[in-house]
Amino acid sequence: MHESDHEILMAERAIGRVILAYARAVDTLDYARLRECFHPDAIIHYGTIFSGPRDEALAWLEESLSRLQTTMHDFGVPWIELDLEQGRAHCETYATNAARYPANAKGEVVLNVTGTRYIDTFERRDGEWRILERRNVSSWAHNSIETPTPPPPFKTGGARVR
């Protein structure tokens, strides 16, 4: 393996870990870890709902997550285009995201499942890869009413465990 091959693999691994850290941080409500996924001057676009600098976007996300019982992000393998000389990478990750809402006035629990693409620009600063810009693009969404009890042997706890 050439040195450049090793550098490419290490960069792709570091970027992949940031992508997974984002999912884990959202699903476990670990806002410190979530903040670490982005450079301080990052811009985040949550579809057409919210667009802004990192701290404002993450405050908006935290408030949004407070209205949910639980979330789960399931990511595919990211497509990464590296420019090691410039310390930049373009990355696109397909995901299926689920969100469980608290019971409404009728006692119904809504489960939302969304097909999403995360389109990211990563930048390496001081040897560390973080997101500089993120676009969250939803391709489809489906809402359903949860059945009163899951079929055996499964039970849902909705826990946000780290």
C-alpha positions as CSV (number, residue, x, y, z in Angstrom):
1,M,0.0,0.0,0.0
2,H,1.3,3.4,-0.9
3,E,1.5,6.3,1.6
4,S,-1.2,8.1,-0.4
5,D,-3.5,5.1,-0.2
6,H,-3.1,5.0,3.5
7,E,-3.8,8.7,3.8
8,I,-7.0,8.2,1.7
9,L,-8.2,5.3,3.9
10,M,-7.5,7.2,7.1
11,A,-9.3,10.3,5.8
12,E,-12.3,8.2,4.7
13,R,-12.4,6.5,8.1
14,A,-12.3,9.8,10.0
15,I,-15.1,11.2,7.9
16,G,-17.2,8.1,8.3
17,R,-16.7,8.2,12.1
18,V,-18.0,11.8,12.1
19,I,-21.1,10.8,10.1
20,L,-21.8,7.9,12.6
21,A,-21.0,10.2,15.6
22,Y,-23.7,12.6,14.3
23,A,-26.3,9.8,14.2
24,R,-25.4,8.5,17.6
25,A,-25.3,12.0,19.1
26,V,-28.8,12.8,17.8
27,D,-30.3,9.4,18.8
28,T,-28.8,9.6,22.4
29,L,-29.3,13.4,22.8
30,D,-25.5,13.9,23.3
31,Y,-25.3,17.6,22.3
32,A,-21.6,17.9,23.2
33,R,-20.7,15.2,20.7
34,L,-23.1,16.6,18.2
35,R,-21.4,20.0,18.3
36,E,-18.0,18.3,17.8
37,C,-19.2,17.0,14.4
38,F,-19.1,20.5,13.0
39,H,-16.6,23.3,12.6
40,P,-17.6,26.3,14.7
41,D,-18.3,28.3,11.5
42,A,-20.3,25.5,9.9
43,I,-23.6,26.2,8.1
44,I,-26.4,23.6,8.4
45,H,-29.5,23.3,6.2
46,Y,-32.4,21.2,7.5
47,G,-34.4,21.1,4.3
48,T,-36.6,24.1,3.9
49,I,-37.4,24.2,7.6
50,F,-34.2,25.8,9.0
51,S,-30.9,27.1,7.7
52,G,-28.2,28.8,9.7
53,P,-24.9,28.7,11.6
54,R,-23.9,25.7,13.6
55,D,-24.9,27.0,17.1
56,E,-28.3,28.3,15.9
57,A,-29.0,25.1,13.9
58,L,-28.1,22.8,16.8
59,A,-30.3,24.8,19.2
60,W,-33.1,24.5,16.7
61,L,-32.4,20.7,16.5
62,E,-32.3,20.3,20.2
63,E,-35.7,22.0,20.6
64,S,-37.1,19.8,17.8
65,L,-35.8,16.6,19.4
66,S,-37.3,17.5,22.7
67,R,-40.7,16.9,21.2
68,L,-39.9,13.3,20.2
69,Q,-39.9,10.2,22.3
70,T,-37.0,8.6,20.3
71,T,-35.2,8.7,17.0
72,M,-33.1,6.2,15.1
73,H,-30.8,6.9,12.2
74,D,-29.8,4.1,9.8
75,F,-27.0,5.2,7.5
76,G,-25.8,3.7,4.3
77,V,-22.1,3.7,3.2
78,P,-21.1,7.3,2.5
79,W,-19.9,8.4,-1.0
80,I,-16.8,10.4,-0.3
81,E,-14.8,12.5,-2.9
82,L,-11.5,13.6,-1.3
83,D,-9.3,16.5,-2.2
84,L,-6.4,15.9,0.2
85,E,-4.3,18.7,-1.1
86,Q,-7.1,21.2,-0.2
87,G,-8.1,19.3,2.9
88,R,-11.7,19.1,1.7
89,A,-14.2,16.4,1.0
90,H,-17.6,16.2,-0.6
91,C,-19.7,13.5,1.0
92,E,-23.2,12.1,0.4
93,T,-24.8,9.7,2.8
94,Y,-28.2,8.0,2.3
95,A,-30.2,7.4,5.5
96,T,-33.5,6.1,6.7
97,N,-34.5,8.0,9.8
98,A,-37.3,7.1,12.2
99,A,-38.9,9.4,14.8
100,R,-41.5,8.4,17.4
101,Y,-43.9,11.1,18.6
102,P,-45.6,11.1,22.0
103,A,-49.3,10.1,22.1
104,N,-51.6,12.7,20.7
105,A,-55.0,13.7,22.2
106,K,-56.5,10.5,20.8
107,G,-53.8,8.4,22.4
108,E,-52.2,7.6,19.0
109,V,-48.5,7.4,18.7
110,V,-47.2,8.5,15.3
111,L,-44.1,7.0,13.8
112,N,-42.4,9.0,11.1
113,V,-40.0,7.3,8.7
114,T,-38.0,9.5,6.3
115,G,-35.6,8.8,3.4
116,T,-32.9,11.4,3.7
117,R,-29.6,12.3,2.0
118,Y,-27.0,14.2,4.0
119,I,-24.9,16.2,1.5
120,D,-21.8,17.4,3.4
121,T,-18.7,19.4,2.8
122,F,-16.0,18.3,5.2
123,E,-12.8,20.3,5.9
124,R,-9.6,19.1,7.6
125,R,-8.3,21.6,10.2
126,D,-5.4,20.9,12.4
127,G,-5.5,17.3,11.2
128,E,-9.2,16.8,12.2
129,W,-12.1,16.3,9.7
130,R,-15.4,18.0,10.6
131,I,-18.4,19.1,8.7
132,L,-18.2,22.6,7.3
133,E,-21.6,22.6,5.5
134,R,-24.5,20.1,5.7
135,R,-27.6,19.9,3.6
136,N,-30.3,17.5,4.9
137,V,-32.5,16.6,1.9
138,S,-35.6,14.5,2.4
139,S,-36.6,12.4,-0.6
140,W,-39.7,10.9,1.0
141,A,-41.6,10.5,4.3
142,H,-44.2,8.2,5.7
143,N,-46.3,8.6,8.9
144,S,-48.1,5.7,10.5
145,I,-50.1,5.1,13.7
146,E,-48.2,2.7,15.9
147,T,-50.1,-0.5,16.9
148,P,-51.0,-0.7,20.6
149,T,-48.5,-3.5,21.3
150,P,-45.7,-4.7,19.0
151,P,-46.0,-8.4,17.9
152,P,-44.1,-10.9,20.2
153,P,-41.3,-11.3,21.0
154,F,-40.5,-7.6,20.5
155,K,-41.3,-4.8,22.9
156,T,-40.3,-1.2,22.3
157,G,-38.8,0.9,25.1
158,G,-38.0,4.0,23.2
159,A,-34.9,4.5,25.3
160,R,-32.2,7.0,24.5
161,V,-29.4,4.9,26.0
162,R,-25.7,5.7,25.3
